[in-house]
Amino acid sequence: MKRRDFSALLATAPLAAVTDLAFAQGDGRTFQVLPQALPTTPGKIEVVEFFWYGCPHCYVFEPAIEAWSRQLPADVAFRKVHVAFRANIKIHQRMFYALEALGKEAATRPAIFNAMHQQGLALDDPQSQAKFLSPLGIDPGKYQEAYNSFGVVTKCKQAEKLSEAYRIDGVPTLGIGGRFLTSPSMAGGGQRMSEVELGQKALQVADQLIQRVRSKT
């Protein structure tokens, strides 16, 4: 989903293209090459999934990326980065990093996705978030403390800087090794495929790009 489309979000919207970014090189279809490589952790091939809890395409992609990430080799480091394209998405971003600080993000993510995409809950203020998370074992007081903490604010700023460095204009998007970008919409190469198939294709492209990074290290 592209940044400009968030104001008109519909769960049935067509998968957004992320092909108009001004990157150099690449095949112009299944991935893009950053014009300048970004710094990464030495000895690791970093894979970053840029996503948003409220994005319907991220919701569809989640089972595939979750299963894929659990089978990555030891030299690949995977992490999620929550984008913040507008005010209410920034609040969701704060929720992500607050839960991460509490060590509960991965455990609560399925329920959050389900709440937004199956139950229609907005969860776009910290009070409603705390109320929703309480039955999941998250103490409301500790959640509010984490939500307002300096550490979480710092994490959000770092996430926004990384999104800008990768020139993220839509989600879900994968950053590979500080050099490449791919996504379900890019990986499809214009072919007519279901969102599930596009997600699988994106992971195949990601595997190829990981190998490409590995061969140059």
N, C-alpha and C positions, 0 to 999 in steps of 0.2 A: 504494500500500500504506500503510495507516494505521499509526501508531506502535505501537498496542497489538497489532497483528498480527505484529510482527517476531519475537516469541518462538515463533511457530508457523508459521514460513515454509515454504511449499510452492511449488514451481515452477508447480504447476497450480492454485494458489489463484485464486479469482475476483478480478477487478480491484476494488480497494478504493475505496469512495466517500470523497470528501473534501468532504462537503456539510453537515457538522454544525458548522462553525466559526461562531463568533458574530461575523460581520461585518455591517456596515451596508450597506444599499442593494443594488445588484447585481440581476440578474434571478433570483437564487435557483437557477439551473439551470446555465447554461454558464460563468459566472464569478462571482467574488465581489469586492466592493469593500472595501478596507481602511478601517477607520473613521478613520484618520489617515494622510495621505500620508507616505512615508518619504523622507529626503533621497537625492538621486541626483546623478550627475555633470552639471553644467550643460552644456547644449547637446547632451546625449545622451539617448536613450530607452533605459533599461537593461532588458534582459531577462535574468532569472536562472532557470536550470533547477536546481531542488533535486532531487538524486538520490542514489542509493546503488549502488555497484558490484554489491552482492549482490541487489538488487531485481529480480525477474523481469520486472516491468512496465517498469522502466527499461531493461532489456535489449531488450525488444521495441520500445520507443520510440526507442532510440538511433539506428537508421539514419535515421528520419524527422527527428529533431531535428538531427542532424548535417548532413543535406542542406539543411534549411531555414535553418540558421544561416549557411551559406556564401553564401546569396543575399540576406542582409539589406542594406537600404540603409545608406548611410554614417552616417546619424544614429542608427542603432540599435547599441548595444553589447551583445553577448551574452557570457555567461560561465556556467560551471557552478559550483555550490556543493554540496559533498558533506556530507550531513547526518550526525548522530552520535546516533542515538536510543538506543543501548545500547553496552556496553563493546566488543564485537567490531566494531561498526560504527565506533566511534571509531578503531580500529586501521586500518580501511579508509580512513577520512578522512585519517589521517596519511599513508597510502600515496599518496593522491591529491595532497596538498599537497607531499609529498617529491618526487614525480615532476614536479609542476608547477615546483618550485624548480630541478630539474635540466633543465627544458625538454623533458621526455620524456613528459608525461602524455598528450597527444593521440595520440602515436605508439604508446604501449603500451596504450591503453584498449581497443581491439578484442580484444587477446590476453587482457587481464584479464577482460573480460566473458565471453569464450569459456571461459576456464579455470574460472570460477565456475559458469557455466550449462550448459556442455557437458561439462566434465571433472569437475565436482563438487569442485573444489579450494576449500578454505575461505579460504586466504591471510589468516588472522586472527592472525598473529604476524609481526614484522618479519624473523625468520630465514627463514621459508618464503617470504615476499615477495621477499627478496633472492635466494634460490636460484632462484625462478621467473623473476625479472627479469634475471638474469645472462645467459642465452642471448639475451635481447633487446637486449643491448648496454649494460646498466646495471651499472656497476662496483659490486660489493657494498659495498666500503668507502665509496665516495662516497654510495651509497644510505643506508647506516646513518648517515653523518654528516648528511645532509639530514634524515632521519627524526627525528633527535634534536635538530635545530637549534632555536634560539630562534625563528627566522623561521617555521618550520613550526608550532611550537606556537602562535605568535601568530595565524597564518592560521586554524588550527583554532578558536581562541577567537572570532575575528571571524566565521567561518562559523556558529558556534553562535548568536552574538548576532543575526546577520541572519536565521537560521531562526526564532528567537524573535520578532523584530520582524515578520516576515511571517506569524507564527502557523502555521508549517508543521506539519501533522499527518500528512502522507502524501506519498509520492513515486511517480512523478514529478509535480512541480508547477512551474508557470511563474509567476514574479513579473514583472509588466509595469509599468515606469515608476514603481515605488514606490507604485502605487495599486491594482493589480488582481492577482487570482490566477485561474488556470485550470489545468486538468489534463485528461488523457484521460477520467477518470471524470466530472468536472464537465461537460466539453464535450459529452458524449453526451446530456445532458439526460434520462437515464432510458431512452433507446432501446436496443434490443437490437442491438449492433454488435460486430464483432470488435475485439480490442485494436489491431490495425493501423489499422482504420477510426477507432477512438476517438482514436488518436494524431494522425491526419490532421485530424480535427475540432478537436482542441485547438489545432493550429497555425493553422487557419482562424480560430478565436476569438482567438488571440494576434495575428494580423494585424489583426483588427478593433479590438482593444484598443490596439495600437500606433498605429493611425490616430486613435483617440480621444484618446490622449495627445498626439499630434502636433497635433491641431486645437486643443488648449487651451494650447499653448506659444507 
